[in-house]
Structures are given as structure tokens and as C-alpha cells.
Amino acid sequence: MSATIILNPAAAAETVCHEEQLRIWAHDHIVGALALGGWLRDDLSYADGIDLEDAMMREIKSIIESAFDHPEARTIKRR
């Protein structure tokens, strides 16, 4: 099995952070944690929820891109 090596952090983030995965991370992990922690208001509309997910998706992608750009990430050998 061969692997494609991606050297650009933005391209790596784009590959890993596709919309379906971002939605899972945003909703199941971050929004879920906010809800369980009681930080979401009771009158959050459906549209507000979508906006919240979109904001979380953007933030997750930014975090992942920063992680791939970290000097330590360049020393990781993938199989």
C-alpha cells in the first residue's frame, strides 16, 4: 500500500477536514460538550445551531492546520 505525502499544512488540513468530518467533530464533540456543560441557552434556534456548528467547523480546521504546520509534526513518520 502506498501513501501520498502532503507537504503543505493547508493541503493536509483540507484533506483531513472535509465537511462531513468537520460536522462530526463540531456537533458530536464541541457542541455536544457545550450542551452537556450547560453553556448553550435553552432558546437556541435551529438556525443558531447551524451557525454555531459552522463556527466550530472553521475553528477545528484552523486548529488542525496549525497542528500540521507545527515543527514537531514534520518529524512524524506515517506508514
C-alpha positions as CSV (number, residue, x, y, z in Angstrom):
1,M,0.0,0.0,0.0
2,S,1.4,3.4,-0.9
3,A,0.7,6.7,0.7
4,T,0.6,10.2,-0.7
5,I,2.8,12.6,1.1
6,I,1.4,16.1,1.5
7,L,3.9,18.7,2.5
8,N,1.7,21.7,2.7
9,P,-0.2,22.1,6.0
10,A,-3.2,23.8,4.4
11,A,-3.5,20.9,1.9
12,A,-3.2,18.4,4.7
13,A,-5.9,20.2,6.7
14,E,-8.1,20.3,3.6
15,T,-7.7,16.5,3.1
16,V,-8.4,15.7,6.8
17,C,-11.0,18.4,7.4
18,H,-13.6,17.6,4.8
19,E,-17.2,18.8,5.6
20,E,-18.6,15.5,6.9
21,Q,-15.7,15.1,9.3
22,L,-15.8,18.7,10.5
23,R,-19.6,18.4,11.1
24,I,-19.0,15.3,13.2
25,W,-16.3,17.0,15.3
26,A,-18.2,20.2,15.6
27,H,-21.6,18.7,16.6
28,D,-20.7,15.5,18.4
29,H,-17.7,16.8,20.2
30,I,-17.7,20.5,20.7
31,V,-21.4,21.4,20.5
32,G,-22.2,18.3,22.5
33,A,-19.7,19.3,25.2
34,L,-21.1,22.8,25.3
35,A,-24.7,21.4,25.7
36,L,-23.7,18.9,28.4
37,G,-21.8,21.6,30.2
38,G,-25.0,23.8,30.2
39,W,-23.3,26.6,28.2
40,L,-25.9,26.6,25.4
41,R,-29.1,28.7,26.0
42,D,-32.5,27.0,26.0
43,D,-33.9,29.2,23.3
44,L,-31.2,28.3,20.7
45,S,-32.9,28.2,17.3
46,Y,-32.2,25.7,14.6
47,A,-30.5,28.4,12.5
48,D,-28.4,29.5,15.5
49,G,-27.4,25.8,16.0
50,I,-26.3,25.6,12.3
51,D,-24.3,28.9,12.7
52,L,-22.7,27.5,15.9
53,E,-21.7,24.3,14.0
54,D,-20.3,26.3,11.1
55,A,-18.2,28.5,13.5
56,M,-16.9,25.3,15.3
57,M,-16.1,23.7,11.9
58,R,-14.0,26.8,10.9
59,E,-12.2,26.7,14.3
60,I,-11.5,23.0,14.1
61,K,-10.0,23.4,10.6
62,S,-7.8,26.3,11.8
63,I,-6.6,24.2,14.8
64,I,-5.8,21.2,12.6
65,E,-4.0,23.3,10.0
66,S,-1.9,24.9,12.9
67,A,-1.1,21.4,14.2
68,F,0.1,20.2,10.8
69,D,2.2,23.3,10.5
70,H,3.9,22.8,13.9
71,P,7.6,21.9,13.7
72,E,7.1,18.7,15.6
73,A,4.5,17.5,13.1
74,R,7.2,17.4,10.4
75,T,9.1,14.7,12.3
76,I,6.2,12.2,12.3
77,K,6.7,9.3,10.0
78,R,3.5,7.8,8.7
79,R,3.0,4.2,7.5
